[in-house]
Amino acid sequence: KSVASNFERGDATALGVDFLIKKRWKEFRTWLSYTLSDVQYKFIEFADEPFQAPYNQPHIFKWVNTLSWKKFEISSSFKFRDNN
């Protein structure tokens, strides 16, 4: 009697590049970043051609800010992404 498996063997390929700009003005700091990426799966037994991974996010833009004020540090973060 054979035992069935719920797993398939395959490969994943992740390609990408990140860009980062940082700037500081006295008590204020800001970061802008952009990520361009592509994640592909390939399962020979499942599909003939590679396909996008479910968590693939080809475009991600982030903006992060911090402000030091007295004994406090205030921050904000914004993230915009594509769920292609």
ChimeraX commands (.cxc) that place a marker at each C-alpha (Angstrom):
marker #1 position 0.00,0.00,0.00 radius 0.5
marker #1 position 1.45,3.40,-0.97 radius 0.5
marker #1 position 1.14,6.55,1.08 radius 0.5
marker #1 position -0.03,9.66,-0.79 radius 0.5
marker #1 position 1.81,12.91,-0.17 radius 0.5
marker #1 position 0.27,16.39,-0.17 radius 0.5
marker #1 position 3.62,17.93,-1.14 radius 0.5
marker #1 position 5.10,18.57,-4.59 radius 0.5
marker #1 position 8.77,19.20,-5.38 radius 0.5
marker #1 position 9.59,22.44,-7.14 radius 0.5
marker #1 position 11.70,25.56,-7.32 radius 0.5
marker #1 position 11.23,29.23,-6.51 radius 0.5
marker #1 position 13.08,32.13,-8.11 radius 0.5
marker #1 position 13.13,35.60,-6.52 radius 0.5
marker #1 position 14.61,38.56,-8.40 radius 0.5
marker #1 position 14.55,42.14,-7.22 radius 0.5
marker #1 position 16.22,45.43,-6.51 radius 0.5
marker #1 position 15.80,47.94,-3.65 radius 0.5
marker #1 position 16.38,51.70,-3.68 radius 0.5
marker #1 position 16.79,53.69,-0.45 radius 0.5
marker #1 position 17.10,57.43,0.22 radius 0.5
marker #1 position 17.71,58.69,3.76 radius 0.5
marker #1 position 17.80,62.29,4.95 radius 0.5
marker #1 position 18.22,63.92,8.37 radius 0.5
marker #1 position 17.41,67.49,9.45 radius 0.5
marker #1 position 18.32,68.08,13.10 radius 0.5
marker #1 position 15.57,66.19,15.00 radius 0.5
marker #1 position 13.72,64.85,11.93 radius 0.5
marker #1 position 14.67,61.78,9.86 radius 0.5
marker #1 position 12.99,60.40,6.77 radius 0.5
marker #1 position 13.48,57.29,4.58 radius 0.5
marker #1 position 12.04,56.66,1.14 radius 0.5
marker #1 position 12.38,53.18,-0.32 radius 0.5
marker #1 position 11.18,51.42,-3.44 radius 0.5
marker #1 position 11.33,47.69,-4.16 radius 0.5
marker #1 position 10.90,46.12,-7.57 radius 0.5
marker #1 position 10.65,42.32,-7.42 radius 0.5
marker #1 position 9.30,39.18,-9.03 radius 0.5
marker #1 position 8.82,35.78,-7.34 radius 0.5
marker #1 position 8.09,32.76,-9.54 radius 0.5
marker #1 position 7.28,29.13,-8.66 radius 0.5
marker #1 position 7.93,26.15,-10.90 radius 0.5
marker #1 position 6.47,22.71,-10.16 radius 0.5
marker #1 position 7.10,20.31,-13.03 radius 0.5
marker #1 position 4.45,17.78,-11.92 radius 0.5
marker #1 position 1.89,20.55,-11.35 radius 0.5
marker #1 position 2.33,23.01,-14.25 radius 0.5
marker #1 position 4.48,23.20,-17.39 radius 0.5
marker #1 position 5.24,26.93,-17.08 radius 0.5
marker #1 position 6.44,28.96,-14.07 radius 0.5
marker #1 position 3.78,31.04,-12.30 radius 0.5
marker #1 position 3.77,33.94,-9.82 radius 0.5
marker #1 position 4.01,33.09,-6.14 radius 0.5
marker #1 position 0.92,33.95,-4.09 radius 0.5
marker #1 position 2.88,36.47,-1.97 radius 0.5
marker #1 position 4.45,38.21,-5.01 radius 0.5
marker #1 position 4.47,42.02,-4.52 radius 0.5
marker #1 position 6.18,43.52,-7.59 radius 0.5
marker #1 position 6.07,47.17,-6.45 radius 0.5
marker #1 position 6.50,48.36,-2.84 radius 0.5
marker #1 position 6.96,52.02,-1.89 radius 0.5
marker #1 position 7.65,52.94,1.78 radius 0.5
marker #1 position 7.97,56.28,3.51 radius 0.5
marker #1 position 9.12,56.34,7.15 radius 0.5
marker #1 position 9.54,59.42,9.36 radius 0.5
marker #1 position 10.79,59.97,12.91 radius 0.5
marker #1 position 10.86,63.12,15.00 radius 0.5
marker #1 position 12.72,63.47,18.31 radius 0.5
marker #1 position 11.01,65.90,20.65 radius 0.5
marker #1 position 12.11,66.32,24.27 radius 0.5
marker #1 position 12.11,62.74,25.67 radius 0.5
marker #1 position 9.77,61.42,22.97 radius 0.5
marker #1 position 10.29,59.95,19.57 radius 0.5
marker #1 position 7.30,60.20,17.23 radius 0.5
marker #1 position 7.16,58.12,14.06 radius 0.5
marker #1 position 4.96,57.44,11.09 radius 0.5
marker #1 position 5.14,54.89,8.32 radius 0.5
marker #1 position 3.31,54.56,5.01 radius 0.5
marker #1 position 3.42,51.55,2.69 radius 0.5
marker #1 position 1.95,51.33,-0.77 radius 0.5
marker #1 position 2.16,48.02,-2.63 radius 0.5
marker #1 position 0.89,46.17,-5.65 radius 0.5
marker #1 position -0.68,42.74,-5.15 radius 0.5
marker #1 position -0.34,41.80,-8.81 radius 0.5
marker link #1:1,2 radius 0.2
marker link #1:2,3 radius 0.2
marker link #1:3,4 radius 0.2
marker link #1:4,5 radius 0.2
marker link #1:5,6 radius 0.2
marker link #1:6,7 radius 0.2
marker link #1:7,8 radius 0.2
marker link #1:8,9 radius 0.2
marker link #1:9,10 radius 0.2
marker link #1:10,11 radius 0.2
marker link #1:11,12 radius 0.2
marker link #1:12,13 radius 0.2
marker link #1:13,14 radius 0.2
marker link #1:14,15 radius 0.2
marker link #1:15,16 radius 0.2
marker link #1:16,17 radius 0.2
marker link #1:17,18 radius 0.2
marker link #1:18,19 radius 0.2
marker link #1:19,20 radius 0.2
marker link #1:20,21 radius 0.2
marker link #1:21,22 radius 0.2
marker link #1:22,23 radius 0.2
marker link #1:23,24 radius 0.2
marker link #1:24,25 radius 0.2
marker link #1:25,26 radius 0.2
marker link #1:26,27 radius 0.2
marker link #1:27,28 radius 0.2
marker link #1:28,29 radius 0.2
marker link #1:29,30 radius 0.2
marker link #1:30,31 radius 0.2
marker link #1:31,32 radius 0.2
marker link #1:32,33 radius 0.2
marker link #1:33,34 radius 0.2
marker link #1:34,35 radius 0.2
marker link #1:35,36 radius 0.2
marker link #1:36,37 radius 0.2
marker link #1:37,38 radius 0.2
marker link #1:38,39 radius 0.2
marker link #1:39,40 radius 0.2
marker link #1:40,41 radius 0.2
marker link #1:41,42 radius 0.2
marker link #1:42,43 radius 0.2
marker link #1:43,44 radius 0.2
marker link #1:44,45 radius 0.2
marker link #1:45,46 radius 0.2
marker link #1:46,47 radius 0.2
marker link #1:47,48 radius 0.2
marker link #1:48,49 radius 0.2
marker link #1:49,50 radius 0.2
marker link #1:50,51 radius 0.2
marker link #1:51,52 radius 0.2
marker link #1:52,53 radius 0.2
marker link #1:53,54 radius 0.2
marker link #1:54,55 radius 0.2
marker link #1:55,56 radius 0.2
marker link #1:56,57 radius 0.2
marker link #1:57,58 radius 0.2
marker link #1:58,59 radius 0.2
marker link #1:59,60 radius 0.2
marker link #1:60,61 radius 0.2
marker link #1:61,62 radius 0.2
marker link #1:62,63 radius 0.2
marker link #1:63,64 radius 0.2
marker link #1:64,65 radius 0.2
marker link #1:65,66 radius 0.2
marker link #1:66,67 radius 0.2
marker link #1:67,68 radius 0.2
marker link #1:68,69 radius 0.2
marker link #1:69,70 radius 0.2
marker link #1:70,71 radius 0.2
marker link #1:71,72 radius 0.2
marker link #1:72,73 radius 0.2
marker link #1:73,74 radius 0.2
marker link #1:74,75 radius 0.2
marker link #1:75,76 radius 0.2
marker link #1:76,77 radius 0.2
marker link #1:77,78 radius 0.2
marker link #1:78,79 radius 0.2
marker link #1:79,80 radius 0.2
marker link #1:80,81 radius 0.2
marker link #1:81,82 radius 0.2
marker link #1:82,83 radius 0.2
marker link #1:83,84 radius 0.2
view
